[in-house]
């Protein structure tokens, strides 16, 4: 059974180091050394994370003299966002209902008794 691109992308995003690398790349291109700096990982370990991100299309490398700067490629992220959109709407509606309940703007909110209230 072939694994679809969305599943591969979500699997790549499941790793916190890879997500942190993507967050850094939002600011612009970076070399492997620059990407490795905040981590207590070896350059080969960071390179492996980058290969996973490249394989799913989230990162692209280009050659510039001796360096290979990495850049974010957000096309695959748009697919993830499209897939998540219905869930976002559902959760926003639930949060709005919870907020209304907690602030008392919802008619479904039960009245709370105060200490001095008689039953």
SULJO-V984764 format. One record per run of one state. SS is the DSSP state (H for helix, E for strand, C for the rest). FROM is the first residue (numbers start at 1). TO is the last residue. If there is no record, write none. Layout:
BEGIN
<<SS FROM TO> <SS FROM TO>>
END
This chain:
BEGIN
<<C 1 4> <H 5 13> <C 14 15> <H 16 26> <C 27 29> <E 30 30> <C 31 31> <H 32 36> <C 37 42> <H 43 55> <C 56 58> <E 59 61> <C 62 63> <E 64 64> <C 65 66> <E 67 67> <C 68 69> <E 70 72> <C 73 74> <H 75 103> <C 104 119>>
END
